Amino acid sequence: MSILVYAEHDNNSILSATLNTVTAAQKIGGDIHVLVAGQNAQAAADAAAKIAGVSKVLLADNAAYGHQLAENVAKLIADLGKNYSHILAPATTTGKNVLPRVAALLDVSMVSEIIAVDSADTFKRPIYAGNAIATVQSSESVKVITVRGTGFDAAASEGGSAAVEAVGTVEDAGVSSFVGEELAKSDRPELTSAKIVVSGGRGVGSGENYYKILEPLADKLGAALGASRAAVDAGFVPNDLQVGQTGKIVAPSLYLAVGISGAIQHLAGMKDSKVIVAINKDEEAPINAIADYWLVGDLNTVIPELVSKL
């Protein structure tokens, strides 16, 4: 039994979600091969070769994969994947874009966002916004699976010594092209991999107040900033900060929810956090039921005081 893991990378390094996916592959069992598809991506392939538990790295280095367009990468994975029992990718924006296409090309059903492995063909995944866990058994000849990173520890990024093998296949679907990208640059940790997350909700009142109140706290803690859907919908912050069922799934060591009521949509994205601290004026807020610590008070007073004590 062999497993193909599609690596997310920036052509220079492997992104952290791939490490969690490798751990899921290890729990399935078998030889683990990692596919790096990109342009001038030798450095990323070398980094993948060092991941503990990986036995081979496949490097598809071509302009067709330079921006990892889903249509091109999916055709490549589907072609290579016929020789594997499992195909895994992180359940990120990229993984969710690529793997359903792979499943369609292979004419198989896929299993989405697994959080546990029971056996080589049986997996657990959350349903109903995480309020229930379904056990799913797949009888497909090739099992196409996305992996929720918060459900698995990251594999060690050092210690492996896999061989890197070039893949000559070039699959250019010719149906899409890269036009451009706008990247938000920040010195803060990336939201999905941060150890500490400070999130604000509608209770912060405005976008100006969100940054005025929460940035000093995040700076003190070295934390990433997040937000509830209500704060995003109100225009306080951009949607790349949204935590929740339709946003990003996080599981930091410490999650501070400030001015967040705790709707099911939001809880689905952060309830696996190790320690949850809730700060808001409503002592009946749903988030208090899952918080390890909660403080009823005015965030405009409490947060500055907290910052002064740190």
C-alpha positions as MATLAB code, in Angstrom:
seq = 'MSILVYAEHDNNSILSATLNTVTAAQKIGGDIHVLVAGQNAQAAADAAAKIAGVSKVLLADNAAYGHQLAENVAKLIADLGKNYSHILAPATTTGKNVLPRVAALLDVSMVSEIIAVDSADTFKRPIYAGNAIATVQSSESVKVITVRGTGFDAAASEGGSAAVEAVGTVEDAGVSSFVGEELAKSDRPELTSAKIVVSGGRGVGSGENYYKILEPLADKLGAALGASRAAVDAGFVPNDLQVGQTGKIVAPSLYLAVGISGAIQHLAGMKDSKVIVAINKDEEAPINAIADYWLVGDLNTVIPELVSKL';
ca = [
       0.000    0.000    0.000;
       1.393    3.399   -0.976;
       0.134    6.908   -0.308;
       0.580   10.060   -2.380;
       0.578   13.335   -0.423;
       0.168   16.548   -2.379;
       2.483   19.132   -0.820;
       1.533   22.764   -0.420;
       4.575   24.975   -0.905;
       5.799   28.340   -2.149;
       8.452   26.837   -4.455;
      11.021   27.362   -1.704;
       9.635   25.749    1.436;
       6.906   23.340    2.489;
       3.872   24.902    4.181;
       2.992   23.600    7.629;
      -0.346   22.009    6.669;
       1.575   19.420    4.645;
       3.296   18.175    7.802;
      -0.062   17.416    9.438;
      -1.142   15.601    6.288;
       1.986   13.432    6.381;
       1.082   12.431    9.951;
      -2.366   11.351    8.747;
      -0.671    9.290    6.019;
       1.532    7.639    8.634;
      -1.543    6.582   10.591;
      -2.976    4.956    7.451;
       0.288    3.075    6.980;
       2.409    2.282    3.943;
       5.028    4.022    1.811;
       4.524    7.761    1.740;
       5.411    9.673   -1.418;
       5.150   13.467   -1.525;
       4.368   15.307   -4.762;
       5.871   18.783   -5.209;
       4.437   20.465   -8.311;
       5.786   23.916   -9.084;
       8.327   25.945  -11.033;
      11.928   26.234   -9.863;
      10.780   24.226   -6.865;
      13.903   22.177   -6.167;
      14.290   23.841   -2.747;
      10.756   22.826   -1.798;
      11.417   19.258   -2.956;
      14.602   19.126   -0.869;
      12.635   20.350    2.152;
       9.986   17.678    1.548;
      12.695   15.013    1.402;
      13.684   15.889    4.981;
      10.195   15.280    6.416;
      10.229   12.303    8.757;
       8.357    9.302    7.383;
       8.545   10.261    3.703;
      10.145    7.596    1.497;
      10.128    9.427   -1.860;
       9.555   12.903   -3.258;
       8.166   13.382   -6.762;
       9.161   16.726   -8.286;
       7.083   18.049  -11.201;
       8.997   21.204  -12.120;
       7.427   23.027  -15.031;
       5.939   26.394  -15.912;
       2.528   24.709  -16.132;
       2.662   24.263  -12.345;
       4.287   27.593  -11.551;
       1.206   28.968   -9.811;
      -0.301   25.567   -8.976;
      -3.455   26.114  -11.019;
      -6.012   23.554   -9.876;
      -6.890   22.327  -13.370;
      -3.271   21.550  -14.253;
      -2.265   20.061  -10.911;
      -5.413   17.903  -10.707;
      -4.649   16.262  -14.062;
      -1.109   15.510  -12.875;
      -2.252   14.050   -9.556;
      -4.961   11.956  -11.209;
      -2.436   10.523  -13.656;
       0.092    9.676  -10.938;
      -2.571    8.670   -8.429;
      -3.709    5.618  -10.359;
      -0.689    3.833   -8.898;
      -1.565    4.652   -5.282;
      -4.091    3.362   -2.774;
      -4.601    6.795   -1.171;
      -4.211   10.402   -2.296;
      -4.072   12.979    0.498;
      -3.923   16.770    0.604;
      -4.424   19.373    3.334;
      -7.996   20.648    3.714;
      -6.911   24.178    2.861;
      -8.189   26.460    0.127;
      -5.747   24.831   -2.284;
      -6.494   21.258   -1.249;
     -10.241   21.838   -1.441;
      -9.778   23.280   -4.914;
      -7.597   20.489   -6.285;
      -8.724   17.180   -4.789;
     -12.418   17.221   -5.822;
     -11.165   17.611   -9.401;
      -8.833   14.660   -8.868;
     -11.700   12.531   -7.547;
     -13.829   13.457  -10.561;
     -11.046   12.569  -13.004;
     -10.572    9.214  -11.276;
     -14.354    8.689  -11.028;
     -14.259    8.008   -7.293;
     -15.978    9.498   -4.256;
     -13.765   11.504   -1.919;
     -13.674   11.833    1.850;
     -13.402   15.412    3.067;
     -11.672   16.899    6.111;
     -10.831   13.812    8.111;
      -9.768   14.367   11.723;
      -8.862   10.758   12.624;
      -7.869    7.471   11.002;
      -9.511    4.272   12.263;
      -8.025    2.030    9.580;
      -6.801    2.185    5.999;
     -10.381    2.531    4.731;
     -12.227    4.061    7.706;
     -11.979    7.665    8.820;
     -13.659   10.176   11.111;
     -14.829   13.586    9.904;
     -16.931   16.338   11.496;
     -20.469   17.061   10.287;
     -23.162   19.550   11.346;
     -20.581   22.285   12.033;
     -18.565   19.891   14.157;
     -21.450   18.993   16.478;
     -21.312   15.358   15.357;
     -18.500   13.123   14.152;
     -19.211   10.733   11.282;
     -17.282    7.512   10.775;
     -16.895    6.975    7.041;
     -15.737    3.797    5.304;
     -14.569    3.998    1.705;
     -14.471    1.052   -0.679;
     -12.980    3.062   -3.572;
      -9.927    1.587   -5.288;
      -8.167    4.942   -4.830;
      -9.141    6.851   -1.702;
      -9.027   10.616   -2.256;
      -8.916   12.432    1.075;
      -8.475   15.946    2.434;
      -7.019   16.222    5.923;
      -8.004   18.807    8.534;
      -4.666   19.870    9.960;
      -5.977   20.574   13.454;
      -6.817   16.879   13.846;
      -3.212   15.686   13.527;
       0.129   16.698   14.975;
       2.707   17.987   12.524;
       5.305   15.493   11.317;
       8.923   16.398   12.034;
      10.295   18.627    9.284;
      13.814   17.249    9.816;
      15.173   13.744   10.063;
      14.067   12.251    6.758;
      16.301   11.422    3.820;
      13.952   10.604    0.957;
      15.122   10.432   -2.638;
      13.881   13.128   -5.033;
      12.644   11.817   -8.378;
      11.772   14.037  -11.320;
       8.346   13.636  -12.937;
       8.419   14.326  -16.658;
       4.652   14.435  -17.143;
       3.334   17.887  -18.020;
      -0.413   18.412  -17.805;
      -1.566   21.811  -19.050;
      -5.357   21.773  -19.225;
      -5.343   25.071  -21.100;
      -8.574   26.245  -19.473;
      -7.201   28.722  -16.955;
      -4.275   31.099  -16.651;
      -2.619   33.039  -13.862;
      -3.413   36.744  -13.992;
      -2.049   38.132  -10.738;
      -2.217   38.045   -6.975;
      -2.440   40.475   -4.096;
      -0.756   39.204   -0.958;
      -1.373   40.662    2.484;
       1.995   40.952    4.200;
       2.263   40.810    7.968;
       4.944   40.256   10.581;
       2.432   38.326   12.659;
       2.261   34.521   12.711;
       0.063   32.891   10.054;
      -3.424   32.429   11.476;
      -3.833   28.678   10.924;
      -0.435   27.796   12.403;
      -0.155   30.366   15.232;
       0.288   29.149   18.817;
      -1.775   32.071   20.124;
      -4.753   33.710   18.404;
      -6.559   36.883   19.472;
      -9.973   37.153   17.797;
     -12.499   39.947   17.827;
     -16.215   39.875   17.122;
     -19.058   42.293   16.536;
     -18.665   43.425   20.136;
     -15.523   45.415   19.329;
     -17.816   47.948   17.683;
     -15.846   49.034   14.619;
     -12.842   48.265   12.477;
     -10.942   51.164   14.023;
     -11.648   49.909   17.516;
     -10.755   46.320   16.514;
      -7.184   47.321   15.711;
      -6.927   49.896   18.499;
      -7.943   47.385   21.177;
      -6.640   44.044   19.886;
      -3.343   44.880   18.161;
      -1.526   45.876   21.396;
      -2.631   42.593   23.002;
      -1.557   40.554   19.974;
       1.784   42.393   19.921;
       2.413   41.586   23.585;
       1.568   37.904   23.109;
       3.170   37.427   19.680;
      -0.242   36.303   18.489;
      -2.094   36.122   15.194;
      -5.241   38.184   14.753;
      -8.563   36.537   13.914;
     -12.213   37.522   13.724;
     -15.723   36.149   13.784;
     -17.892   36.111   10.685;
     -20.014   38.870   12.193;
     -16.964   41.146   12.385;
     -16.023   40.324    8.798;
     -19.562   40.815    7.495;
     -19.704   44.166    9.286;
     -16.599   45.234    7.390;
     -14.375   45.561   10.456;
     -11.621   43.354    9.011;
     -10.845   41.483    5.745;
     -12.200   37.958    5.320;
      -8.746   36.331    5.448;
      -8.958   36.814    9.236;
     -12.257   34.937    9.561;
     -12.275   31.946   11.901;
     -15.155   29.527   11.600;
     -16.966   26.963    9.509;
     -16.752   29.145    6.392;
     -13.407   30.650    7.393;
     -10.219   29.175    8.787;
     -10.015   26.265   11.207;
      -7.568   26.906   14.038;
      -6.436   24.981   17.104;
      -3.847   27.138   18.891;
      -2.528   26.581   22.391;
      -4.347   29.748   23.479;
      -7.419   31.335   21.865;
      -8.707   34.671   23.153;
     -12.238   35.472   21.984;
     -12.968   39.151   22.548;
     -16.476   40.478   21.983;
     -17.531   37.194   20.352;
     -20.891   35.649   21.285;
     -19.974   32.166   20.077;
     -22.335   31.245   17.273;
     -22.089   27.639   16.063;
     -20.401   28.824   12.862;
     -17.550   30.347   14.862;
     -17.233   27.540   17.396;
     -16.741   25.048   14.554;
     -13.512   26.836   13.655;
     -11.840   27.130   17.066;
     -13.313   24.767   19.643;
     -10.329   22.402   19.396;
      -8.071   25.123   20.854;
      -6.161   23.904   23.905;
      -7.170   26.829   26.151;
     -10.060   29.185   25.329;
     -10.466   32.557   27.048;
     -13.666   34.538   26.436;
     -14.056   38.229   27.241;
     -17.431   39.924   26.670;
     -20.234   41.778   28.434;
     -22.836   39.013   28.082;
     -22.596   36.395   30.791;
     -25.122   34.279   28.849;
     -23.005   34.217   25.664;
     -22.778   30.673   24.189;
     -18.987   30.849   23.985;
     -18.789   30.901   27.780;
     -20.029   27.296   27.812;
     -16.895   26.038   26.054;
     -14.405   28.585   27.418;
     -11.850   27.415   29.959;
     -11.826   30.940   31.378;
     -14.320   33.730   30.815;
     -14.512   37.274   32.028;
     -17.662   39.379   31.961;
     -16.684   42.976   31.370;
     -16.298   45.839   28.940;
     -13.566   44.867   26.465;
     -12.654   48.548   26.050;
     -11.608   48.569   29.695;
     -10.516   44.977   30.251;
      -8.148   44.587   27.275;
      -6.065   47.754   27.904;
      -5.770   46.742   31.550;
      -4.705   43.246   30.549;
      -2.095   44.677   28.165;
      -0.710   46.877   30.931;
      -0.200   43.809   33.148;
       1.640   41.755   30.515;
];
